[in-house]
Every structure is written in structure tokens, then in C-alpha cells.
């Protein structure tokens, strides 16, 4: 232990003799390690943010969208153009798919909502009582829709917090629940207010919404007989593949699609989104590894170069040590320790620079970051390994010097 400490002291003293040269030598390692720490922090933060947004969409959510319609001359109308989903499809799925716990038809419409002398353009989302369960969305005030409100296409609504802020902001602490608002010139009674959710990963304000019974949207607002989509929640993540398969088979049978014909609907799950995020993250990691490897390689070559110069400059010192009884491996370990210390100091400086850069990005760009202890530890170990790898040849060369020739060196 004492010998190791002495070797480190000698290594630090040798490095301190040429501070500027040592600093320039490890610049490549500093930049490489800092790049890894910064980009991993940004990448992990973005991934964590997207994953949390996916989780905020609900528990084990399955989305069913209308498919694409084929027009004259083979012209595709695009996703959703088929308008193939109807209320009866949702009822059949809810009754026959055993691996789902909640299901809500969705009917979208847009328009103006008015209260007093305030108005706000927003999105009206027609849903069933199961919608809040699927989206794991609670109410801050009031109550959810009842089944009778769905059957009777009642003119009731639940407001998002952004809508409340814009309609009732000038009315002090007035309770929105029980108030009458006008939607497309029709009176609607506010029965609840949604808890605040904030923006999703695509930048959309989830609180800028008004929930209405889907039957009301279809019959009294949009006048459409087709659903915008169907939203469901599986009983667990494990049964999502089974649920999607059952849904696909039921909808194909209901839509009378013969074998081999393309589906006129699309089933998407949270796992699909998670796979996209994971794939993107993997590509980013590969790119970051390539960039960092180049920087670290340049830094390693710089260390080898400076250690070779150091061996040449200290030839007489090496000869003196060998002459007074030092073994070749003693000299080798001394120069190797200098290389490792130099690379490790560069790694530590790179970690500090990387963390500082990541925090600056979070401060000025409002970007979420996650400092990864694992990435920090790996970066430091890799920097030390660079010192061993690129310092071995100069250290070996020093250990093989002839003491007599070294003492004669001018």
C-alpha cells in the first residue's frame, strides 16, 4: 500500500512539472467523457420524460383507429379516412374481449365554449364513463358521467383545467361545477373538472379539453355516425398481445373482411410507443459511443505521445534508478501509473464538465436531464483503461533501457 502511494506521489509530481502540456494531453479524454456524460444525461432525461408521458396516457392502453380507405384508381385516403368504426363495434368488443377491463368509444369535435362574456376554442372529446379509468385521470371537482347520461345523450360536460382557467379566471373563486356553459350555442351543465395533467411528450396541452358523452357529440355536435377511435385498457401488460389479437379478429368478422384483405382499422398499444422510444434511444447510444470513442482514441494517442516524450526526457533518471537497483518492472509500473493518473484526472475533469454542461442545458433549454451514476462510473473506468492501454508501450520501452546507455544519454 505504501509503495502504491509513493508511486502515485511520484506520478503526480511528474505530471505537475508540465501542467500545460499535461492539460493539453488529456483534452481529448476530457471532451470525450464530457460528451458521454452530457448526451447520456440528455438522452436519459428525454427517454424518462417520454416514458412518463406514455404512462400518463393510462394503464395498459390499447388504441383502435379507423384504417385507410382505398379510393378510385388505387388512391389511399390516409389513416382514419375509412371511418370504419361504429358504436356497435365498441359494444361488441366490450362484451366479448375478456382481457380488457375498460373501454370507451371516442368521438372528437372542435368548437367554441362560452361562459358569460368569456369564450375559448377547444377540443370536445366524446367519451364514456370508462375513459377516466383508462387514462388514469382523476377529477379535482364534481363527478363522472353516468350510464344514463350516455343513453340519453345528455348535455353535460367535464372541463379541463386550461378551459376552466380561461372561462372562469375572471370570476374569482367561482365553482365551475353546476354552471351552465354554451357549446356551439347549446347549453351544457358542468358536472366536473379534471385534475391537471400538463403537456404530453408532443407538446400538446392535455388540460385544454372538454369531455362530453360520446353519444351527445355524435348526435348533437358533430352529427357523425362514426367513431373517431376506440380506447381500451387491458387487465395487465401481459395480456395486451392476447387482447389485440381478440380485438382484431372480432372487428374483422364484424366488418366482413375476407382472409387476405387488409384491415380497415389499426390497433396500437403502449408497447408500440415504448418500442419506438427504445429504438431511438439505442440509435442515439450508438452514435454517442462512436463520437466518444473517437475523442477518447485521440486522447489516448496524445497520452502515448507525451509518455514517449517523457521517457526520452527522463532517460538519465531511468538509468540512475536502474543503476541503484531498481528492477525493470519498477520503472514500467512507475510510467504506467503516470499514464493512468493522467487519464483518470482527464476523466474526472470530463465528468465535472459533462455534468455542468447537462445542468446548463436543463437550465436554459428547459430540457429534462437524468445524471446516470452508471454512465459516470463507466466513463471513469474507461478513461483509466485508456491510460493503461496507451501507456503500456512507453512504460515497456522505459523498462527495457540499458542502464549504462541511459546514463550516457545527453
HELIX and SHEET records of a PDB file:
HELIX    1   1 UNK A    2  UNK A   17  1                                  16    
HELIX    2   2 UNK A   19  UNK A   25  1                                   7    
HELIX    3   3 UNK A   27  UNK A   56  1                                  30    
HELIX    4   4 UNK A   72  UNK A   74  5                                   3    
HELIX    5   5 UNK A   87  UNK A   96  1                                  10    
HELIX    6   6 UNK A  131  UNK A  134  1                                   4    
HELIX    7   7 UNK A  147  UNK A  151  1                                   5    
HELIX    8   8 UNK A  161  UNK A  168  1                                   8    
HELIX    9   9 UNK A  169  UNK A  171  5                                   3    
HELIX   10  10 UNK A  214  UNK A  216  1                                   3    
HELIX   11  11 UNK A  217  UNK A  221  3                                   5    
HELIX   12  12 UNK A  237  UNK A  239  5                                   3    
HELIX   13  13 UNK A  240  UNK A  254  1                                  15    
HELIX   14  14 UNK A  270  UNK A  313  1                                  44    
HELIX   15  15 UNK A  315  UNK A  323  1                                   9    
HELIX   16  16 UNK A  328  UNK A  365  1                                  38    
HELIX   17  17 UNK A  373  UNK A  399  1                                  27    
HELIX   18  18 UNK A  403  UNK A  408  1                                   6    
SHEET    1   A 9 UNK A 139  UNK A 142  0                                        
SHEET    2   A 9 UNK A 186  UNK A 194 -1                                        
SHEET    3   A 9 UNK A 156  UNK A 159  1                                        
SHEET    4   A 9 UNK A 209  UNK A 213 -1                                        
SHEET    5   A 9 UNK A 118  UNK A 127  1                                        
SHEET    6   A 9 UNK A 100  UNK A 115 -1                                        
SHEET    7   A 9 UNK A 229  UNK A 234 -1                                        
SHEET    8   A 9 UNK A  61  UNK A  66 -1                                        
SHEET    9   A 9 UNK A 265  UNK A 269 -1                                        
SHEET    1   B 2 UNK A  68  UNK A  70  0                                        
SHEET    2   B 2 UNK A  76  UNK A  79 -1                                        
SHEET    1   C 7 UNK A 139  UNK A 142  0                                        
SHEET    2   C 7 UNK A 186  UNK A 194 -1                                        
SHEET    3   C 7 UNK A 156  UNK A 159  1                                        
SHEET    4   C 7 UNK A 209  UNK A 213 -1                                        
SHEET    5   C 7 UNK A 118  UNK A 127  1                                        
SHEET    6   C 7 UNK A 100  UNK A 115 -1                                        
SHEET    7   C 7 UNK A 180  UNK A 183 -1                                        
END                                                                             
